[in-house]
Amino acid sequence: MKIEILESALDDLRAGQTFYEGQRAGLGNYFLDSLFSDIESLLITASVHSIHFDRYHRLLSKRFPFAVYYRKEGDTVRIYAVLDCRRDPERAAERLK
C-alpha cells in the first residue's frame, strides 16, 4: 500500500505549519512531524476510521486539533484535506464537496 498526499492537503499542512510556527519557534516543525506520523499510521489502519461527508474517512490527529480526510482507492490511500477541527464544520463540508 502507498500513501498519496494531494497538493490541496499539502497546502493545508503548510498553512498549519505556518500558524504553529508563529505561535512558538519550532512548533511548526513539530506539527508537521506529528501529522506525517499520523498519516503514516494509515499504512496499517486505513479504512477503519469513520466516514464523513458521505465519502471520506476521517483520521483525527493525536496531538493537534486537525483531521485528515482520506479515501482508500485500491492499494493507495489518498489524502484530500488536513483541516483544523476548531473551524466551522460547514467550511469543511464545502471544501470536501
Secondary structure, DSSP 4 states (H G I P E B T S, - for coil): -EEEE-HHHHHHHHHHHHHHHHHSTTHHHHHHHHHHHHHHTHHHHTT-SPEETTTEEEEEPSSSSEEEEEEEETTEEEEEEEEETTS-HHHHHHHT-
